[in-house]
Amino acid sequence: MNDPIIFFDFDGVLNSIASMIGLGAPNIHFDPVAVGLVHKLAAATNAKIVISSSWRIGRTVDELKMILNKTSHWRHDWSIVIDKTPAYGYGDVSFDFDFDMRLTRGSEIAQWRKNRKHTGRYVIIDDDSDMREDQLLFFVKCNTADGFGLQQYIRALRLLSPNHPDVASLSAYYTYKKHAQIITPNQS
C-alpha cells in the first residue's frame, strides 16, 4: 500500500481546550476549523485517514466515522477514513510484541504500517509526543490548547506533498503574519 496516510488523534487535535471553551463541554463538537483543515489536507494530498486516537478503542471504523459526522459542524465525506491503528492491551491480536515492545502510540502506528506493508508518505498529527525516533520527521505536534491549526497544516502538507503549490504560498503568508509588527499612530 502506497497511498499517503494521515494518522491522527482527536483530543488535542480536533478537540482542543479552545474549542471546548468556545463550543461547549468536551466531546460535543470538534473545532470546525481543525476538522476542515484535516479534511482539506486529505483532499489536497489524496491521503487516506487512519485513526490513532484513544477514541478508537472498542469502536469500529464505521462508529468512528459516525462520531466524526456527529461532532463536526459541517458534513464532510469521511469515507477517507479507512482504518484505525491496533491498540495494545485491548485484545487486539494484530499487535506483534516481537516487532516493538515500547507500547506507545508511535509503536501502534509502526505496527499498522508493518501489517499493511505501507511504504508511502505519512504524517502523524497528535498532541502527545510518544512517537518512535524514526517517526519524528513525520510527526506534527499540536498544542493541546489550540489543536490543529494553520502552522500544523502547512507542516503536514509539506510532509505529504512537498511540491504542492500551497506549501510555498501558505508558508510565506504565515511567516509574514507571524513576524509582522503592528505600528500604532503613537509609536515612533
N, C-alpha and C positions, 0 to 999 in steps of 0.2 A: 504494500500500500504506500503510495507516494503523495497522496493529497496533503496539502498543508493542513495542520491541525492546530486548533486553539484549545488549550486546556484551561478551564477557568473555574474559579471559586465564586460563590455567591456573596457571602458575608465579607465585607471589606472591599468588594469589587463592585457588585451591583447594588448592595445594600449597605451603604456607609452610615456613619454616625450623622453626617449632614442630611442624608435622605431620610433617616429615621426621625430627626428633629423636624425637618421641613414637611414630610409627608405623613407623619403619624408614627404610631408604635411600630417596632420592628416587625419585619416579615409581612406587612400588609401590602406594601408596594415597593418595587425596586426603583431606583433612581432612573427616570426616563432618559436622561442624557447618557448615563453609563450603558443602559440597555441599547440605546440607539448606536452608540459608538462601537460596542461589541458586534452588533448586527452589521454595521457598515464595514467593520474590519473584515468580517467573514465574506461579505459580498465583494469587497474590493480585491480580495486575495484568493477568491474561490476556495476558502477554507471550510473545513467541517469542524464542528464543536464536539469536544469530549468533556463531560462534566467531571471535575475533580473535587468539587465541594463536598463537605461532610453531609450535605443535604441528600446526596446520592445513596447514602446508607439506608437499606431497607426499602428503596424505591426503584421502580423500573425506569427505563429511559422515557417511556410514554408518560409516566407520572411526573417526571422532571419537566418534560415539555409542557404538561398541563399547569404546573406551578409557574413556569416562565410566562405562560399566557395569562394566568390569573393575576400575577403580581406585576405585570407590565402595564403601563398606562395605554400604550398603543399596541395593537395586534401586529406581531411580526410572524413571519413564517419560520417556525422553529424546526422544520424538517432538516435543517442543517445540523441539528444535534443528533449525532449518530451513535453515541455510546457514553459510558461512564467508566472511570478507572476502577480497577479492583480495590477492595477495601480490606486491609489486613484486620484480622480479628473478628470479622463479621461473617464467617462461614464462606468466604469467597475462595473457592478451590483453585482459581486461576493465579493465585499468588505463589511464586516459587522462591522459597527461602534459600535455596542453593544459589539463586541468582543475586539476591540482595537481602541482607539481614537488617538493614537500617530502620525499616518500618516507618518511613516518613512519607509525606505527600509526594516528594520527589521520587522516592522508591516505587510508589504506586504508579506514577506516570511512566517511569522507566519500564516497569513490568508490563503496562499496557502496550507500550511501543514494541517491546520484545515479543509479546504474544501475537501482535498483529503484523509483525515484521515491517513496522513503519520506518522508512528511511528518508521520508520527505522533510520539508521545513516544518517547524513547530514553534509555538510560543506558549509559555506558561504565565497566566495572569493570576496573581494571588497577593494577598496582604501578609501572608506568613512567609517565612524565609527558610522553611525546611526542605530545601531542594538539594540535590546532589551537586557535587562540584562540577561535574561535566554538563550540568544543565544551566549553570549561572549565566552563560552568554545568551540563553533563550528565555530568561526569566524577566518578567516585567512586574516589578514590585509596586503594589498600590498602597496608598496611605489609608488606613482604616477609617480615618476621619472623613476623607473626601471620596474614596473609591476610585473607579476607573474614569480618568479624565483625558483631556487633550494631550498632555505630555506622555501619558502611558499609551494612548492610541498611536501617536507618532512613532514611539519606540517599537511597538508591536508591528505596525505597518512596515517599518524599516526591516525588521527581522523576517517577516513573511514574504515581503516583496520589495527588496532594496531599490529597484528601479521604478517603482510606482511613481507617477508624476506628482502625487500629493505629498510624497516624502519631503522633497526639497521645498515646495511652497509652504507647507504647514510648518516645517522646521524653521524656516526663515521668519514666518509670521510669529510663531511662538517665541522665538529668541528676541525679536524686535519688541514685542509687547512686554516680555519679561524684564527687559533691560531699559525700556523707555522711561524717561523721567518726566513727570508732570510738573511744569513750572507754573506757579500761580502768579498773578499780576504783582503781588507784593514781594516776590523773590527777586533777588538781583544776582 
